[in-house]
Amino acid sequence: MKDKIIETSSELFSNLGFKSVTMDDIANEMGISKKTIYTYFDTKTKLIEATAIYKFDCISESIDCIFKMKANPVEELIKIKEFITTYMSNQKESPEFQLKKYYPQIHDLLRQKQFEVMQECVSDNLNRGITAGLYRQDIDVDFISRIYFSSMGALKDDDIFPSAQFTLKQLLDNYLEYHLRGICTPLGVDFINKKHHN
């Protein structure tokens, strides 16, 4: 029952927003009493935290599946970009923006988890790219993995990149191009050019 509450709440929060959805709404959607929800989550804030972590885990699992393909490191980043583009395009509102505004502690917890996972994944991608001769030997892996994380966060800042001016796909395409051309060897650049040509 606990998992079902999290899944249903997550769907409602994604579609309607964290502030708009009440515990009554969730209970009505599930056909259960509000008391049942409070058996597992004694506050709405705790339920929101559980749904945020659930969503994070779902995204992480999907990205893990891409890593397990053991694709060419450049191809791997392209596949991850495509997944993020599809995932974020399907969201009606930005959960991250709402968390930052209304539930900053949950936002900070999630950001730390995102950083830890992305730091590991990007560092691994960079190291494999260096070994494969696709990325330059002289790049600073720790620095670039941190820049990658902070830049991905900046792309979601509507003050810097207004949604009226930039589509999500444009931003992700342009950023990945910028990132790869800064770290690739001539072999890596040749691979990117072939991908564009195809």
BAMAR-974404 format. One record per atom (N, C-alpha, C): residue in one letter; x, y, z. Coordinates in steps of 0.02 Angstrom, whole numbers, plus 50000, padded with zeros to 5 digits. Atoms other than C-alpha are relative to their C-alpha. Example, Ala and Ser with C-alpha at 12.3 -4.5 7.8 and 13.67 -1.06 7.14 Angstrom:
BEGIN
A500454994150000/A506154977550390/A500455006050000/S499584994149997/S506844994750357/S499615005550037/
This chain:
BEGIN
M500414993950000/M500005000050000/M500435006350000/K499554994149996/K501435011950042/K500265001849931/D499744998850068/D502185009949867/D499475002949954/K500554997750041/K500485012549787/K499845007450015/I500124993049980/I500235028749886/I500535004549968/I499454996050029/I501945035049828/I499905000849925/E500084999850074/E501605030549645/E499435004749981/T500584995850016/T499875038749643/T500145007350016/S499834993249981/S500485054149736/S500495003249951/S499494997550046/S501965055849620/S499675002349934/E500364998350063/E500805055849468/E499615006550009/L500404994049987/L499655068949546/L500445006150008/F499554994449989/F501085080049603/F500315002349934/S499694998450065/S501885079149429/S499525003949956/N500504997050044/N500265083949343/N499715006650026/L500374994349971/L499535096649464/L500435004550045/G499574996049956/G500975102749573/G499954997950072/F499975002049930/F501495099549752/F499515003950044/K500434995849958/K500505114149825/K499264998749988/S500715000750019/S498895110649731/S499684993650027/V500285006549982/V498685092349779/V499974999350077/T500105001049928/T497965088749952/T500004992550016/M500045007049979/M497965072750053/M499314997249983/D500685002150019/D496085072050019/D499984998049926/D499975001550073/D496435072449831/D500304993149988/I499655006550008/I497625057649847/I499554994350023/A500455005149972/A496405047849956/A499424998749952/N500565000850047/N494975051149833/N500224996449936/E499745003150061/E496055046249683/E500094992450010/M499855007049986/M496505029749768/M499394996150026/G500595003349972/G494785026349842/G500144997250070/I499855002149931/I495495024950019/I499875006050046/S500104994549953/S495315035150177/S500665003850010/K499414996049987/K496495049350219/K500404997150059/K499685003149941/K496855040150382/K500504994649979/T499555005250025/T497635025950282/T500665003049977/I499394996750023/I498865038050202/I500425002250060/Y499634997649941/Y499315045350372/Y500314994350041/T499695005849967/T499715027750433/T500724999349976/Y499335000750030/Y501225028050316/Y500395006649999/F499684993450003/F501575046750305/F499625004950045/D500384995949953/D501135057550453/D499955007449981/T500084993250027/T501365073850355/T500044999849924/K499974999550073/K501165079250175/K500735000949978/T499304998850016/T502985085050177/T500394993549995/K499665006550002/K503585067350216/K499804996049938/L500235003450060/L502525060650074/L500335003149938/I499674996650056/I503245073649955/I500734997849995/E499315002350000/E505005068650007/E500064992949972/A500005007050025/A504605050249975/A499884999749925/T500145000050073/T503885054149802/T500595002949961/A499424996950034/A505385065149757/A500574994949994/I499485005250001/I506595051049803/I499804994449952/Y500255005250046/Y505505038449709/Y500135002049928/K499894997650069/K505575049149550/K500755000049983/F499284999950011/F507445051449571/F500274992949987/D499795007050008/D507685032549589/D499794997249932/C500245002350066/C506635029249432/C500445002749944/I499574997050051/I507675041449329/I500704996850002/S499335003049992/S509305034349400/S500024993049970/E500035006850028/E508765016649352/E500005000149924/S500024999450073/S508375022149174/S500695001849972/I499334998050022/I510075030549158/I500504994350010/D499575005949987/D510915015149235/D499954995149942/C500115004750056/C510145004649096/C500405002249939/I499614997450056/I510985016048968/I500744998550011/F499305001449984/F512675014149057/F500164992649992/K499885007250004/K512474995249062/K500074997549928/M499915001850071/M512414995048871/M500745000149980/K499284999550014/K514284999148878/K500125002749930/A499934996950066/A514095010048724/A500645004249998/N499474995050009/N515445021148653/N499835006050046/P500154994749952/P515615035148786/P499655006249971/V500344994350032/V515095048848662/V499274998149986/E500685002550015/E513585038548606/E499594999650064/E500335000649935/E513165035548789/E499715006850022/L500244993349980/L513025054348825/L499435002349955/I500554998350047/I511935056548670/I499364996450021/K500595003949979/K510755042648730/K499715002950064/I500244997149937/I510655050448904/I499645006649986/K500314993650019/K510275067448827/K499304998849971/E500655001650031/E508875059548724/E499494997850052/F500455002249946/F508145051148879/F499765006050041/I500184994149959/I508185067448980/I499525004549962/T500434995850042/T507395077048835/T499294997350001/T500675003250001/T505945064648824/T499685000450069/Y500285000049932/Y505725063449013/Y499765006950020/M500174993249977/M505725082149047/M499455003149957/S500524997350045/S504625086048896/S499314997650020/N500645002949979/N503265075048970/N499745002950065/Q500224997149937/Q503185085149131/Q499625006449987/K500414994050009/K501825098249142/K500305006150035/E499664994749963/E502745108449273/E500674997450025/S499345002149976/S504505108249342/S499974998350074/P500015001949930/P504495098149504/P500585003050038/E499404997449966/E506245104249543/E499905007350020/F500134993049984/F505715122549535/F499525000650059/Q500494999849945/Q504225119149649/Q500324998050066/L499665002249939/L505295109749774/L500445005650027/K499544994649978/K506565123949779/K499615005750032/K500404994349975/K505185136749808/K499624998350065/Y500455001549944/Y504055127649931/Y500304995150051/Y499715005049954/Y505105113450005/Y500764999849991/P499284999450013/P506925119350003/P500444994450030/Q499605005449970/Q507555105750121/Q499994993749958/I500065005950043/I506895091950008/I500405001349935/H499634998150061/H507615101149857/H500764999150011/D499285000549985/D509345101949941/D500214992650006/L499865007249993/L509265083349987/L500054996749931/L500025002950067/L508825078749808/L500595002349958/R499434997250037/R510155090149735/R500654996450019/Q499405003549977/Q511485081649842/Q500024992949971/K500035006850028/K510895064349784/K500165000249925/Q499874999250072/Q510905070349603/Q500745001149987/F499294998650009/F512665077149622/F500424993750009/E499605006149986/E513345060949697/E499954995049942/V500105004850055/V512575050149560/V500325002649935/M499754997350063/M513025061749416/M500765000550001/Q499274999649994/Q514805064449481/Q500324993349983/E499745006850012/E515085045649478/E499934998049927/C500145002150069/C514265042749309/C500435003949949/V499634995950048/V515095057349219/V500754998650005/S499295001749991/S516805053349294/S500174993449965/D499915006550032/D516625035349235/D500005000849923/N500054998950072/N516105041249061/N500645003449975/L499404996350020/L517595053249052/L500614995449999/N499425004649996/N518855040049107/N499994994949943/R500055004850055/R518195027448980/R500135003349933/G499884996350061/G518225040748845/G500745001449988/I499284998950005/I520045044648883/I500344993549978/T499715006650017/T520495026048877/T499874998149927/A500185001750070/A519585024148710/A500315004849949/G499694995250045/G520535038948638/G499515005149971/L500514995350025/L518925048948612/L500045006750036/Y499914993849961/Y519275061748750/Y500745001350011/R499304998249992/R520895071148776/R500294997350066/Q499655002749941/Q522175063848898/Q500085005250055/D499834994849951/D522465080648983/D499415003250036/I500584996949967/I520685084349042/I500004998450075/D500075000849928/D520345086549228/D499314996950013/V500635003749994/V519015073249261/V499565002750056/D500394997649943/D518475079749432/D499695006849984/F500254993350017/F518315097749371/F499444999649948/I500505000350054/I517365093249211/I499354996750024/S500625003249975/S516145081649302/S499605004950042/R500364995049959/R515725095949422/R499705005549956/I500264994950047/I515545108649280/I499394997349963/Y500565003350035/Y514405096249190/Y499375000450043/F500585000049954/F513265094849343/F499725007150008/S500244993249988/S513185113649375/S499695003049937/S500284997450063/S512875117449191/S499324997149985/M500665003150011/M511445105049179/M499475003450044/G500454996349956/G510665114149328/G499835006849972/A500094993250028/A510915131149245/A499525000049941/L500445000350059/L509995125349088/L499265000450021/K500695000049977/K508415123849195/K499795006750031/D500144993449971/D508545141949256/D499665004449947/D500394996350050/D507185151449164/D500225007349995/D499754993250004/D507995168249205/D500595000449951/I499425000250044/I509575163249111/I499814997749930/F500225002850064/F508755152848975/F499235000049997/P500734999550000/P506945159148955/P499694994849953/S500335005250040/S505795145248893/S499675002949938/A500294996850060/A505015157848772/A500515000749944/Q499464999050049/Q506705159248686/Q500354993449982/F499635006250011/F507455141848705/F499554993950015/T500345006249984/T506655124648692/T500494995650040/L499585004749962/L507285110848807/L500474996249954/K499595003850047/K507905101048657/K500595004249975/Q499474995550022/Q508895116048593/Q500555000550053/L499524999149945/L509715118548762/L500444993850010/L499625006249988/L510205100348786/L500444998349941/D499595001250060/D510805098448606/D500615004549999/N499464995150003/N511845114248613/N500514998850056/Y499545001049944/Y512565110448785/Y500444993749989/L499615006150011/L513085092648739/L500535001149946/E499524998450053/E513905099048580/E500585004050029/Y499504995849968/Y514835112148681/Y500464995850045/H499635004349954/H515355099348812/H500474995249963/L499615005150035/L515955086048690/L500575003249959/R499474997050041/R516915097748574/R500565003050043/G499484997549955/G517845104448725/G500464994550026/I499605005449970/I518485087348780/I500224994649950/C499855005450048/C518575076648622/C500675000849965/T499415000450044/T520125071448526/T499755000549928/P500225000150070/P520105072348335/P499584993749984/L500405006150010/L519455054248341/L499295000950026/G500664998749971/G518025059548455/G499605004949959/V500334995050043/V517625074648346/V499764996749936/D500195003750061/D517605063248194/D499374995950012/F500595004049983/F516335052048282/F499385004650004/I500564995249994/I515225067248324/I499775002149930/N500174997750068/N515305073348144/N499634994649960/K500345005550034/K514805056148080/K499284999250026/K500685000449970/K513315055948201/K499565005449970/H500384994450029/H512765072948135/H499824998449927/H500115001550072/H512955067147955/H499454994749992/N500505005350004/N511895051647989/N499315002550021/
